[in-house]
Amino acid sequence: MTNRNTTAVEQRQNRSGIFVAIFAVVLLGTVLIGFAIQRRQASKTVTASSMPQAVPKAAKHSAGQAGAGSAKTGRGTGSSETYPPLKPGLAASGASPQAVAASPVVQKLLTGITQFNSGGAVTQQRAEELKRSFKQLAEQGAAAVPAIREYFERLQDIDLDAIGAGKLVGYSSVRIGLLDTLAQIGGTEVLGVFQQTLQTTADPAEIAVLARHLDSLAPGQYREEALNAAREALAQAATGQQLGTRDVGPLFSVLQTYGNGSIVSDLEKALPQWGFYATLALAGLPDGAGIPALIRTVENPEIGGTGRDNFRLQILAQIAAQYPEAGTALIDQARLNQIPDWAWRRIATGLAGDQYQLTNPLQVTDPTAVSKPGLKTYHIEKGNQNFFSTPFSETSSGEQLSQRLALIDRLLAATSSPAARDALQGARATVLGRTPSP
């Protein structure tokens, strides 16, 4: 009896041991499976986080050059997708706007443009394809406007210059190209997109292009808004906020083209930082509104400075035939012996040599884009200033040539400096050589 009981107990113990072993195996398998799943998810997370992200940049640089990180951003990174700089107080939230319904054709064209990836050097064929896409998108008319507006609201861009496609395509960036596309479409909705963009962007090139297109679609109605946008962006650039080394020349073009006496003080403030730009803009203001300010900088060294980078005397000479008060100021300075010897060569250039101008994106055609005899372009490292000159026009009227000759003679009578007389005699010979025979 005892043996039977012992055997039964041993059997029950064996069965319990088997159950425990099975349970342990199942538990261990569950743990191992869970651990494997966690490892797999962790691996996916690491892979996703290591993918390159579009990092906001602060300024337009050459490809591969990085700017300071900021919510207000600019073109010119090593990657193609970048962000435009915004006005103070605005920031890219990162949230995508609500997608709009677009036809398959519009969606395909816009996707091809806004996701353009050269994959290395941009070939002529790839550039032509992109140009053709812009043209075909414009042909879609008003149907394309909502989708383009939605892209602008994302605050994204592709710097075509940075990837070597700008000159081939004809646009420095995708946003500039799309602004031109919208201008070709026209209409009230397009005006709304332009106004909205002008109120947010701080990109100098965009502001100038917007000003041109707005004035083309609604002449004279948006000039004040364009001037305000240019002023704000220039003030932002002066403090080094967001624009970095971006070329602010287009802002001076807007101020020069649409400005009047009210913006003279803005240009005077810009003289220390962008002396060439501000001088050319003052000289080019409508109705000579900037001439008194230029004369003040010449008469007061504390304002204009005395260094060799001061070319205001040259610009006064350049515009003297159009504005007699500029010539009078030069004569007064010559009589007072206030013009240094080195400056007389520049005055002679202004009278009869290369004529300096701002590169003006508000013009339909870029005069520097076509090679012309005597055309010269200039880059000043300080302030990243870029402008051009063309030779003294051989097509000047006889009256203009006579005015220049008269001013040269008056300057010769006002100075006894050998350097002055040598430079002025050379200028006189040049003008005489272009004066038509009676």
C-alpha positions in Angstrom: 0.0 0.0 0.0 2.8 2.3 0.9 4.6 1.6 -2.4 1.4 2.4 -4.4 1.0 5.7 -2.6 4.6 6.6 -3.2 4.4 5.8 -6.8 1.3 8.0 -7.2 3.0 10.9 -5.5 6.0 10.5 -7.7 3.8 10.5 -10.8 2.0 13.7 -9.7 5.4 15.4 -9.0 6.7 14.3 -12.5 3.6 15.8 -14.2 4.0 19.0 -12.2 7.6 19.3 -13.2 6.7 18.8 -16.9 4.0 21.5 -16.6 6.5 23.9 -14.9 9.1 23.2 -17.6 6.6 23.8 -20.4 5.5 27.1 -18.7 9.1 28.2 -18.4 9.8 27.5 -22.0 6.7 29.4 -23.1 7.5 32.3 -20.8 11.1 32.4 -22.1 9.9 32.4 -25.7 7.5 35.2 -25.1 10.3 37.3 -23.5 12.6 36.6 -26.4 10.0 37.5 -29.0 9.2 40.7 -27.1 12.9 41.6 -26.9 13.3 41.0 -30.6 10.4 43.2 -31.5 11.8 46.0 -29.3 15.2 45.7 -31.0 13.6 45.9 -34.4 11.6 49.0 -33.5 14.6 50.6 -32.0 16.6 49.9 -35.2 13.9 51.6 -37.2 13.9 54.6 -34.9 17.6 55.0 -35.2 17.5 54.7 -39.0 14.7 57.4 -39.3 16.5 59.8 -37.0 19.7 59.5 -38.9 18.1 60.6 -42.2 19.0 64.1 -43.3 16.5 66.8 -42.4 15.9 70.2 -44.0 17.6 72.5 -41.5 16.7 76.2 -41.7 19.5 78.5 -42.9 19.9 82.2 -42.3 21.4 83.5 -45.5 22.1 82.8 -49.1 25.5 81.1 -49.5 27.3 79.1 -52.1 26.4 75.4 -52.2 27.7 73.6 -49.2 28.1 76.7 -47.1 26.1 76.7 -43.9 24.4 79.6 -42.2 23.2 80.1 -38.6 20.2 78.0 -37.7 17.0 80.0 -37.3 13.3 79.8 -37.9 13.7 82.7 -40.3 15.7 81.3 -43.1 17.3 81.8 -46.5 18.4 80.1 -49.6 21.8 78.7 -50.3 22.5 75.4 -48.5 24.3 72.3 -49.7 20.9 70.6 -50.1 18.4 71.8 -52.7 15.4 72.5 -50.4 15.7 75.7 -48.3 13.5 78.3 -46.7 13.0 82.0 -47.6 13.9 84.7 -45.0 10.9 86.3 -43.3 10.1 89.6 -41.8 10.8 90.1 -38.1 8.1 88.6 -35.9 7.3 85.8 -38.4 8.6 82.3 -38.4 8.2 79.1 -40.3 6.0 76.9 -38.1 6.9 73.7 -39.9 3.2 72.8 -40.2 2.0 72.1 -43.7 -1.0 74.1 -44.8 -4.1 72.3 -45.8 -3.6 70.7 -49.2 -5.7 72.0 -52.0 -7.3 70.0 -54.7 -5.4 70.3 -58.0 -5.8 68.7 -61.4 -3.4 65.8 -62.0 -1.6 67.9 -64.6 -1.1 70.8 -62.3 0.0 68.5 -59.5 2.5 66.6 -61.7 4.0 69.8 -63.0 4.3 71.5 -59.6 5.7 68.4 -58.0 8.4 68.1 -60.7 9.3 71.8 -60.2 9.3 71.9 -56.4 11.0 68.5 -56.0 13.6 69.2 -58.7 16.8 67.3 -57.9 19.7 67.7 -60.3 21.5 64.6 -59.0 24.8 66.2 -59.5 25.8 68.7 -62.3 22.8 70.3 -63.9 22.8 69.5 -67.6 21.3 71.7 -70.3 18.7 69.0 -70.9 17.6 69.0 -67.3 17.5 72.8 -67.3 15.3 72.8 -70.4 13.0 70.3 -68.8 12.5 72.6 -65.8 12.0 75.6 -68.0 9.4 73.7 -70.0 7.6 72.7 -66.7 7.4 76.4 -65.7 5.9 77.3 -69.1 3.4 74.4 -69.0 2.3 75.3 -65.5 1.6 78.9 -66.6 -0.5 77.5 -69.5 -2.8 75.8 -66.9 -4.0 79.3 -66.1 -6.1 80.0 -63.0 -6.4 76.3 -62.2 -2.7 76.4 -61.1 -2.9 79.3 -58.7 -4.3 77.6 -55.6 -1.6 74.9 -55.7 1.1 77.5 -56.2 -0.3 79.5 -53.3 -0.2 76.4 -51.1 3.5 75.9 -52.0 4.3 79.5 -51.0 2.5 79.0 -47.7 4.8 76.1 -46.9 7.7 78.6 -46.8 9.9 76.3 -48.9 12.3 77.0 -51.8 15.0 75.6 -54.0 18.0 77.7 -54.6 18.7 77.1 -58.3 21.8 79.3 -58.2 23.3 77.1 -55.5 23.0 74.0 -57.6 24.2 75.6 -60.8 20.9 75.8 -62.5 20.0 79.4 -62.1 21.5 80.9 -65.3 20.4 77.9 -67.3 16.8 78.1 -66.2 16.6 81.8 -66.0 15.5 82.0 -62.3 17.6 82.2 -59.2 15.2 80.1 -57.3 12.0 78.0 -57.6 10.0 80.7 -55.8 11.2 83.4 -58.2 10.2 81.2 -61.1 6.8 80.5 -59.7 6.3 84.3 -59.1 6.9 84.8 -62.8 4.5 81.9 -63.6 1.8 83.6 -61.6 2.5 86.9 -63.3 1.9 85.2 -66.7 -1.4 83.9 -65.4 -2.6 87.2 -63.9 -6.0 87.9 -62.3 -7.3 88.9 -58.9 -6.3 85.7 -57.2 -2.7 86.2 -58.3 -2.7 89.7 -56.9 -3.8 88.2 -53.6 -0.8 85.8 -53.6 1.6 88.6 -54.5 0.3 90.8 -51.7 0.4 88.0 -49.1 4.0 87.1 -50.1 5.1 90.7 -50.0 3.8 91.0 -46.4 5.9 88.0 -45.3 9.1 87.7 -47.3 12.4 89.5 -46.5 14.2 88.1 -49.5 15.6 91.1 -51.5 15.2 89.4 -54.9 11.6 88.3 -54.1 10.6 91.8 -53.0 12.0 93.3 -56.2 10.3 90.8 -58.4 7.0 91.1 -56.5 7.2 94.9 -56.9 7.7 94.6 -60.6 4.8 92.2 -61.1 2.4 94.1 -58.9 3.1 97.3 -60.8 2.7 95.5 -64.1 -0.7 94.0 -63.1 -2.0 97.1 -61.2 0.1 100.1 -62.1 0.9 102.4 -59.3 -1.4 100.7 -56.7 1.2 98.8 -54.7 4.3 101.0 -54.9 3.9 102.1 -51.3 3.7 98.5 -50.1 6.8 97.7 -52.1 8.7 100.6 -50.6 7.7 99.6 -47.1 8.8 96.0 -47.7 12.2 97.2 -49.1 12.7 99.5 -46.1 11.9 96.8 -43.6 14.2 94.2 -45.3 17.0 96.7 -45.5 16.7 97.6 -41.8 16.7 93.9 -41.1 19.8 93.4 -43.2 21.6 96.3 -41.5 21.4 94.5 -38.2 22.6 91.3 -39.6 19.3 89.5 -39.0 18.6 86.5 -41.2 19.9 87.9 -44.5 23.6 87.3 -43.8 25.7 88.1 -46.9 22.7 88.0 -49.2 22.9 90.7 -51.9 20.6 93.6 -50.9 21.0 95.4 -54.3 17.4 94.6 -55.3 16.1 96.6 -52.3 18.1 99.7 -53.4 16.6 99.2 -56.9 13.1 99.2 -55.5 13.8 102.4 -53.4 15.4 104.1 -56.4 12.6 103.2 -58.9 9.6 103.9 -56.7 11.0 106.2 -54.1 10.9 110.0 -53.7 12.1 112.5 -51.1 10.6 110.4 -48.3 13.2 107.6 -48.6 16.3 109.9 -48.8 16.9 109.5 -45.1 16.8 105.7 -45.5 19.5 105.8 -48.2 21.6 108.2 -46.2 21.6 105.8 -43.3 22.7 103.1 -45.6 25.8 105.0 -46.9 28.3 103.7 -44.3 27.3 100.0 -44.9 26.5 100.0 -48.6 28.2 103.2 -49.9 28.1 102.2 -53.6 24.5 101.1 -53.6 23.2 104.0 -51.6 25.1 106.6 -53.8 23.8 105.1 -57.0 20.2 104.9 -55.6 20.4 108.6 -54.4 21.6 109.6 -57.8 18.9 107.7 -59.6 15.8 108.9 -57.6 13.1 110.4 -59.7 13.2 114.2 -60.2 16.7 114.5 -58.6 15.2 114.0 -55.1 18.5 112.5 -53.9 20.9 115.1 -55.3 20.9 117.5 -52.3 21.8 114.6 -50.1 24.7 113.6 -52.4 25.9 117.2 -52.3 25.9 117.2 -48.5 28.0 114.1 -48.4 30.6 115.8 -50.6 30.6 119.0 -48.7 30.7 117.4 -45.3 33.6 114.8 -44.9 32.0 113.6 -41.7 29.1 112.3 -43.7 30.8 111.2 -46.9 34.2 110.3 -45.7 37.5 111.1 -47.5 38.7 107.6 -48.4 39.4 106.4 -51.9 36.2 104.2 -51.7 34.2 107.5 -51.9 33.0 107.8 -55.5 30.3 110.4 -54.9 32.3 113.0 -56.7 32.4 110.7 -59.7 28.6 110.1 -59.6 27.9 113.9 -59.2 30.0 114.4 -62.4 28.1 111.6 -64.1 24.7 113.2 -63.5 25.8 116.9 -63.8 24.5 117.2 -67.4 21.0 116.2 -66.1 21.1 118.1 -62.8 23.0 121.4 -63.0 23.2 121.7 -59.2 25.5 118.7 -59.2 27.9 120.4 -61.5 27.7 123.6 -59.4 28.7 121.6 -56.3 31.7 120.2 -58.1 32.8 123.7 -59.2 32.4 125.0 -55.6 34.6 122.2 -54.2 37.2 122.8 -56.9 37.4 126.5 -56.1 37.8 125.7 -52.4 40.6 123.2 -53.3 38.6 120.4 -51.5 39.0 117.8 -54.2 42.1 115.6 -53.7 44.3 114.8 -56.7 43.3 111.1 -56.8 39.6 112.1 -57.2 40.0 114.0 -60.4 40.5 110.9 -62.5 37.2 109.6 -61.1 35.5 112.9 -61.9 36.8 112.7 -65.5 35.4 109.2 -65.7 32.0 110.5 -64.6 32.1 113.2 -67.2 33.3 111.2 -70.2 34.0 107.6 -69.2 32.2 104.6 -67.8 28.7 105.3 -66.5 27.8 103.4 -63.4 24.4 101.9 -62.7 22.5 99.5 -60.3 21.6 96.2 -61.7 17.8 96.7 -61.6 15.6 93.5 -61.4 12.6 95.8 -61.9 13.5 96.0 -65.5 12.0 93.4 -67.8 15.4 92.7 -69.4 18.8 92.5 -67.5 21.3 94.8 -69.3 24.2 92.7 -67.9 22.8 89.4 -69.3 23.8 90.2 -72.9 27.4 90.9 -73.7 27.9 94.4 -74.9 31.0 96.3 -76.0 32.5 98.0 -73.0 30.2 96.5 -70.4 31.9 95.9 -67.1 30.6 94.4 -63.9 31.9 95.1 -60.4 31.8 93.3 -57.1 32.6 95.1 -53.8 33.3 92.7 -51.0 32.1 95.1 -48.3 28.4 94.7 -48.2 28.4 92.3 -51.1 27.7 95.1 -53.6 27.4 94.4 -57.3 26.8 96.8 -60.1 27.9 97.5 -63.7 29.0 100.3 -66.0 28.7 101.0 -69.7 30.8 103.4 -71.8 29.8 107.1 -72.1 27.0 106.8 -74.7 28.0 107.7 -78.2 24.3 108.4 -78.8 24.1 111.3 -76.4 22.5 114.3 -77.9 24.4 117.3 -79.0 22.9 119.3 -76.2 24.1 116.9 -73.6 27.6 116.8 -75.0 27.7 120.6 -75.0 26.6 120.7 -71.4 29.4 118.3 -70.5 32.0 120.4 -72.4 30.8 123.6 -70.6 31.1 122.0 -67.2 34.6 120.7 -68.0 35.7 124.2 -69.1 34.3 125.7 -65.9 36.1 123.1 -63.8 39.3 123.9 -65.6 38.9 127.5 -64.8 38.2 126.7 -61.1 41.4 124.7 -60.4 45.1 125.0 -60.9 45.9 121.4 -59.8 48.1 119.7 -62.4 46.3 116.4 -61.7 43.0 118.0 -62.2 44.0 119.7 -65.5 45.5 116.6 -66.9 42.3 114.5 -66.1 39.9 117.2 -67.3 41.8 117.8 -70.6 41.5 114.0 -71.3 37.8 114.1 -70.6 37.4 117.2 -72.9 39.1 115.4 -75.7 36.9 112.4 -75.3 33.7 114.5 -75.4 34.9 116.5 -78.4 35.7 113.3 -80.2 32.0 112.3 -79.9 30.5 115.7 -80.7 29.0 115.7 -84.2 30.5 118.1 -86.7 28.4 121.2 -87.4 
